Amino acid sequence: MSNQSRVQAGIPEGGQWSESAKARPTVTGLGGFYDALDDPSDPQAQTFTTNVYVREGSQSPWGKVQHADQIATGIASVSTASHGGMKLSPERNLKIPRELRQARDRWYEEDAQWAVVAKTFPEEFDDRQVEMADRSLRYWSPNEYESAYGEHVPDNERSPEFRADDDPDKIRLYGTRAEREAKADESALKRDAEAETHRARPKYAGFTPKLTTKQAQKLLRTGVNIDGTSKSLYAVISEGVPGKVAYFNGRKVEHYIEHPTEPDRVIPISKQVWDKFDAPDIRTPRERIELDISVEQHRVDQLERQAKSLSSVSYDRGLQPHDELREATARVNELREQRDSLSD
């Protein structure tokens, strides 16, 4: 195909299709747009005007945010009950080297990924933090570091996992290459055996009561990748699924069906469809009670916060928050007694 811009018949030169009126940009895949933004020589690229706001009580990848700070324009730091990290604004995130960039959610956890932020924006951190960030990236992400910054990382600055195969520390921790390959083969055989057992389990495909038209249409529109083949969720369930399961994610109960061929995967579905699906719930009685305890404890935590607020209002049943809190607490204790009475 010619590289010349196409000029439609009847449109004179200089029209909308000509090179003089509309130059064709150089684009490599989807990177052309980002190349201009990633160019450090552009003084405007270093001026950040968009902030990122994370409120206390909002959600993060590690749960509800308990504390949030604004490190700089476009850089927010958060902590939760279990973990923490940083979130960048879109324009800040585009300055992160592609090899290290969290493109989807722009979150960088506090154990290792924070170093990416400090390395990219050293002016927002003190010298000691920047030095630690550089060492951390060279140790834990040496290959990405070399690609992003064009600097060779010697073996003594890498984690043993990423060193040469004849490195003594790597052999001591991970074994020789032949031993690692043998272990990988053993793991693969074990996974294959588990998958074969999983596929041999009885399959279920019915709904009681039947799905509504709206529910069936939604399943038809939802695509699922099964063994490299794209299918509708309706087709997957119609062909048969071993079972269903539910988990509490810290905020709500999420419902899933088991993957038909892979034992370590599940597929999310709505609670309405989950309730109607005839497949057995694969959770043990103890696991079901544990989920109920988690849900009720979450409710107790919410009611405790509301009971402390002077602006709390009555619920539908006409009870004040502290009255409902007593009921919820009693329910948690009752569930715990039921759990403790179960034999392991």
C-alpha positions as CSV (number, residue, x, y, z in Angstrom):
1,M,0.0,0.0,0.0
2,S,1.3,3.4,-0.8
3,N,2.5,5.7,1.9
4,Q,1.0,8.7,0.2
5,S,-2.2,10.2,1.7
6,R,-5.2,9.4,-0.3
7,V,-6.9,12.2,-2.2
8,Q,-10.5,11.5,-3.1
9,A,-11.7,12.1,-6.7
10,G,-13.2,15.6,-7.1
11,I,-11.3,17.1,-4.1
12,P,-8.7,19.6,-5.2
13,E,-5.1,19.6,-3.9
14,G,-4.9,21.3,-0.6
15,G,-8.2,19.7,0.5
16,Q,-8.8,17.8,3.6
17,W,-7.0,14.6,2.4
18,S,-3.8,16.2,1.3
19,E,-0.5,16.2,3.1
20,S,-0.4,20.0,3.2
21,A,-3.7,20.3,5.0
22,K,-3.5,17.3,7.3
23,A,-0.1,15.8,8.0
24,R,-0.1,12.2,8.9
25,P,1.5,11.6,12.4
26,T,4.0,8.9,13.0
27,V,2.3,6.3,15.2
28,T,3.8,3.0,16.4
29,G,0.9,0.9,17.7
30,L,-0.7,2.9,20.4
31,G,2.6,4.4,21.6
32,G,2.7,7.4,19.3
33,F,0.4,9.4,21.5
34,Y,2.3,8.6,24.6
35,D,5.7,9.3,23.0
36,A,5.0,13.0,23.0
37,L,3.9,13.0,26.6
38,D,6.8,10.9,27.7
39,D,9.4,13.2,26.1
40,P,11.3,14.8,29.0
41,S,12.6,17.6,26.7
42,D,9.1,19.1,26.6
43,P,9.0,21.7,29.4
44,Q,5.2,21.4,29.6
45,A,5.4,17.7,30.3
46,Q,7.0,18.5,33.7
47,T,4.2,20.8,34.8
48,F,1.6,18.9,36.6
49,T,-1.7,20.6,37.2
50,T,-4.1,17.6,37.7
51,N,-4.5,16.4,41.2
52,V,-5.7,13.0,42.4
53,Y,-8.1,13.0,45.4
54,V,-8.4,10.0,47.6
55,R,-10.7,10.4,50.6
56,E,-10.6,8.6,53.9
57,G,-13.2,5.8,53.8
58,S,-12.9,5.4,50.0
59,Q,-11.8,2.1,48.5
60,S,-8.2,1.1,47.5
61,P,-6.8,-2.2,46.2
62,W,-6.0,-3.0,49.8
63,G,-9.3,-2.2,51.4
64,K,-10.9,0.9,52.9
65,V,-8.6,3.9,53.2
66,Q,-7.9,4.9,56.8
67,H,-5.5,7.7,56.1
68,A,-4.7,9.8,53.0
69,D,-2.0,12.4,52.3
70,Q,-1.2,14.6,49.3
71,I,2.5,14.2,48.7
72,A,2.5,16.5,45.7
73,T,0.2,17.6,42.9
74,G,-1.0,14.3,41.3
75,I,0.6,12.0,44.0
76,A,-1.6,10.7,46.8
77,S,-0.4,8.4,49.6
78,V,-2.9,6.1,51.4
79,S,-2.8,3.5,54.2
80,T,-5.4,0.9,55.1
81,A,-5.7,-1.6,57.9
82,S,-3.5,-4.1,56.1
83,H,-1.4,-2.3,53.5
84,G,-1.0,1.0,51.6
85,G,0.6,2.7,48.6
86,M,0.3,5.6,46.3
87,K,-2.0,6.7,43.5
88,L,-1.0,8.9,40.6
89,S,-2.9,11.3,38.4
90,P,-3.2,10.2,34.7
91,E,-0.6,12.9,33.6
92,R,1.8,11.8,36.3
93,N,1.3,8.1,35.4
94,L,2.3,8.8,31.8
95,K,5.7,9.9,33.0
96,I,6.4,6.5,34.5
97,P,8.5,4.3,32.1
98,R,6.3,1.9,30.3
99,E,8.2,-1.1,31.7
100,L,7.2,-0.1,35.2
101,R,3.9,1.7,34.7
102,Q,0.7,0.5,36.3
103,A,-1.5,1.5,33.3
104,R,-4.9,0.3,34.4
105,D,-5.4,1.7,37.9
106,R,-2.4,3.9,38.6
107,W,-1.9,2.4,42.1
108,Y,1.6,1.6,43.4
109,E,1.8,-0.5,46.5
110,E,4.1,0.5,49.4
111,D,6.5,-2.5,49.6
112,A,8.2,-2.3,46.2
113,Q,6.2,-0.3,43.6
114,W,6.6,3.0,45.6
115,A,10.2,3.0,44.3
116,V,8.9,3.5,40.8
117,V,7.2,6.7,41.9
118,A,10.2,8.0,43.8
119,K,12.6,7.2,41.0
120,T,10.4,9.0,38.4
121,F,9.7,12.1,40.5
122,P,12.9,12.5,42.7
123,E,12.1,16.2,43.3
124,E,9.1,15.1,45.4
125,F,11.2,12.9,47.8
126,D,14.3,13.4,49.9
127,D,17.7,12.2,48.7
128,R,17.7,9.1,51.0
129,Q,14.3,7.9,49.7
130,V,15.4,8.4,46.1
131,E,18.6,6.4,46.7
132,M,16.6,3.6,48.4
133,A,14.2,3.6,45.5
134,D,17.0,3.2,42.9
135,R,18.5,0.3,44.9
136,S,15.1,-1.4,45.3
137,L,14.3,-1.2,41.6
138,R,17.8,-2.6,40.6
139,Y,17.3,-5.4,43.1
140,W,13.7,-6.5,42.5
141,S,13.1,-5.3,38.9
142,P,16.6,-5.4,37.2
143,N,15.4,-6.4,33.7
144,E,12.7,-3.7,33.7
145,Y,15.3,-1.2,35.1
146,E,17.8,-1.9,32.3
147,S,15.1,-1.5,29.7
148,A,13.7,1.7,31.1
149,Y,16.9,3.5,32.0
150,G,19.5,1.9,29.7
151,E,21.8,1.0,32.6
152,H,23.3,-2.4,33.2
153,V,22.5,-3.9,36.6
154,P,25.3,-6.3,37.7
155,D,24.5,-9.6,39.4
156,N,25.6,-8.4,42.9
157,E,22.9,-5.7,42.8
158,R,20.1,-8.1,41.7
159,S,17.9,-10.4,43.7
160,P,19.4,-13.9,43.4
161,E,16.2,-14.9,41.5
162,F,17.3,-12.7,38.6
163,R,21.0,-13.5,38.5
164,A,22.9,-15.8,36.2
165,D,22.2,-19.5,36.4
166,D,25.7,-20.3,37.8
167,D,25.4,-17.7,40.7
168,P,26.1,-19.5,44.0
169,D,23.3,-17.7,45.9
170,K,20.8,-18.5,43.1
171,I,21.7,-22.2,43.2
172,R,21.5,-22.2,47.0
173,L,18.1,-20.7,47.1
174,Y,16.5,-22.0,43.9
175,G,18.6,-25.0,42.8
176,T,20.5,-25.5,39.6
177,R,18.7,-24.9,36.3
178,A,18.1,-28.6,35.8
179,E,16.6,-28.8,39.3
180,R,14.4,-25.9,38.6
181,E,13.2,-27.3,35.3
182,A,12.5,-30.7,37.0
183,K,10.5,-28.9,39.7
184,A,8.6,-27.0,37.1
185,D,7.8,-30.2,35.2
186,E,6.6,-31.8,38.4
187,S,4.3,-28.9,39.2
188,A,3.0,-29.0,35.6
189,L,2.1,-32.7,36.0
190,K,0.4,-32.0,39.3
191,R,-1.6,-29.2,37.7
192,D,-2.6,-31.4,34.8
193,A,-3.7,-34.1,37.2
194,E,-5.8,-31.7,39.2
195,A,-7.3,-30.3,36.1
196,E,-8.2,-33.8,34.8
197,T,-9.9,-34.6,38.2
198,H,-11.7,-31.3,38.0
199,R,-13.0,-31.9,34.5
200,A,-14.2,-35.4,35.6
201,R,-16.5,-34.0,38.3
202,P,-20.2,-34.0,37.6
203,K,-21.4,-31.0,35.7
204,Y,-24.6,-29.0,36.4
205,A,-26.4,-26.8,33.9
206,G,-29.9,-26.1,35.2
207,F,-31.7,-23.2,36.9
208,T,-34.5,-23.5,39.4
209,P,-36.5,-21.4,39.1
210,K,-35.8,-20.5,35.4
211,L,-33.9,-17.4,34.6
212,T,-35.8,-14.3,33.6
213,T,-35.5,-13.1,30.0
214,K,-33.3,-10.2,31.2
215,Q,-31.0,-12.5,33.1
216,A,-30.6,-14.9,30.2
217,Q,-29.9,-12.0,27.8
218,K,-27.2,-10.6,30.2
219,L,-25.5,-14.0,30.3
220,L,-25.6,-14.2,26.5
221,R,-23.9,-10.8,26.3
222,T,-21.1,-11.7,28.8
223,G,-18.1,-13.2,27.2
224,V,-15.8,-15.7,28.9
225,N,-12.5,-17.2,27.7
226,I,-12.6,-21.0,28.1
227,D,-9.4,-22.8,27.0
228,G,-8.6,-20.1,24.4
229,T,-12.2,-20.0,23.0
230,S,-14.5,-17.1,23.5
231,K,-18.0,-18.2,24.7
232,S,-21.0,-16.5,26.2
233,L,-21.5,-17.1,29.9
234,Y,-24.8,-18.6,29.1
235,A,-23.1,-21.2,26.8
236,V,-20.6,-22.0,29.5
237,I,-23.2,-22.7,32.1
238,S,-25.4,-24.6,29.6
239,E,-22.5,-27.0,28.9
240,G,-22.1,-27.7,32.6
241,V,-20.2,-26.3,35.6
242,P,-19.0,-28.3,38.6
243,G,-20.1,-26.0,41.4
244,K,-20.5,-22.5,42.8
245,V,-18.9,-20.6,45.6
246,A,-19.2,-17.2,47.4
247,Y,-16.6,-15.0,49.1
248,F,-16.7,-11.8,51.2
249,N,-14.3,-9.2,49.9
250,G,-14.4,-6.9,52.9
251,R,-17.4,-4.9,51.6
252,K,-19.8,-7.3,50.1
253,V,-20.3,-10.9,49.1
254,E,-19.1,-11.9,45.7
255,H,-20.6,-14.9,43.9
256,Y,-18.9,-17.2,41.5
257,I,-19.2,-20.4,39.5
258,E,-16.3,-22.8,39.2
259,H,-14.4,-22.7,35.9
260,P,-15.4,-25.8,33.9
261,T,-11.8,-26.9,33.1
262,E,-9.4,-25.1,35.4
263,P,-9.6,-25.9,39.2
264,D,-7.9,-22.7,40.3
265,R,-10.2,-20.3,38.5
266,V,-13.7,-19.0,39.1
267,I,-16.1,-16.9,37.0
268,P,-18.1,-14.0,38.6
269,I,-21.9,-14.0,38.3
270,S,-24.7,-12.1,39.9
271,K,-26.3,-13.2,43.1
272,Q,-29.7,-13.6,41.4
273,V,-28.2,-16.1,38.9
274,W,-26.1,-17.8,41.6
275,D,-29.2,-18.4,43.7
276,K,-31.1,-20.0,40.8
277,F,-28.1,-22.1,39.5
278,D,-28.6,-25.8,40.4
279,A,-24.9,-26.6,40.9
280,P,-23.9,-27.4,44.5
281,D,-22.2,-24.9,46.8
282,I,-18.7,-26.3,47.2
283,R,-18.0,-24.5,50.5
284,T,-17.9,-26.5,53.7
285,P,-20.4,-25.7,56.5
286,R,-17.6,-24.0,58.4
287,E,-16.7,-21.8,55.4
288,R,-20.4,-20.8,55.0
289,I,-20.6,-19.8,58.6
290,E,-17.3,-17.9,58.4
291,L,-18.7,-15.9,55.5
292,D,-21.9,-15.1,57.5
293,I,-19.7,-14.0,60.4
294,S,-17.7,-11.7,58.2
295,V,-20.8,-10.1,56.7
296,E,-22.4,-9.6,60.2
297,Q,-19.1,-8.2,61.6
298,H,-18.9,-5.8,58.8
299,R,-22.4,-4.6,59.6
300,V,-21.5,-4.3,63.3
301,D,-18.5,-2.1,62.4
302,Q,-20.8,0.1,60.3
303,L,-23.4,0.4,63.1
304,E,-20.7,1.3,65.6
305,R,-19.6,4.2,63.5
306,Q,-23.2,5.3,63.0
307,A,-24.0,5.0,66.7
308,K,-21.2,7.4,67.5
309,S,-22.6,10.0,65.2
310,L,-25.1,12.5,66.7
311,S,-26.8,12.8,63.3
312,S,-27.7,9.1,63.2
313,V,-31.3,8.5,62.3
314,S,-33.8,5.7,62.9
315,Y,-33.8,2.7,60.6
316,D,-36.9,1.4,58.9
317,R,-37.9,-0.6,61.9
318,G,-37.8,2.4,64.1
319,L,-34.7,1.3,66.0
320,Q,-31.9,3.6,66.9
321,P,-28.4,2.5,65.7
322,H,-27.3,1.4,69.2
323,D,-30.4,-0.9,69.4
324,E,-29.6,-2.5,66.1
325,L,-26.0,-2.7,67.0
326,R,-26.9,-4.9,70.0
327,E,-28.9,-7.2,67.7
328,A,-26.1,-7.5,65.1
329,T,-23.5,-8.2,67.9
330,A,-25.8,-10.9,69.3
331,R,-26.1,-12.4,65.8
332,V,-22.3,-12.5,65.4
333,N,-21.9,-14.2,68.7
334,E,-24.6,-16.7,67.8
335,L,-22.8,-17.5,64.5
336,R,-19.5,-18.0,66.3
337,E,-21.1,-20.5,68.7
338,Q,-22.5,-22.4,65.7
339,R,-19.0,-22.4,64.1
340,D,-17.3,-23.6,67.3
341,S,-19.8,-26.4,67.6
342,L,-18.8,-27.8,64.2
343,S,-16.3,-30.7,64.1
344,D,-13.2,-29.9,62.1
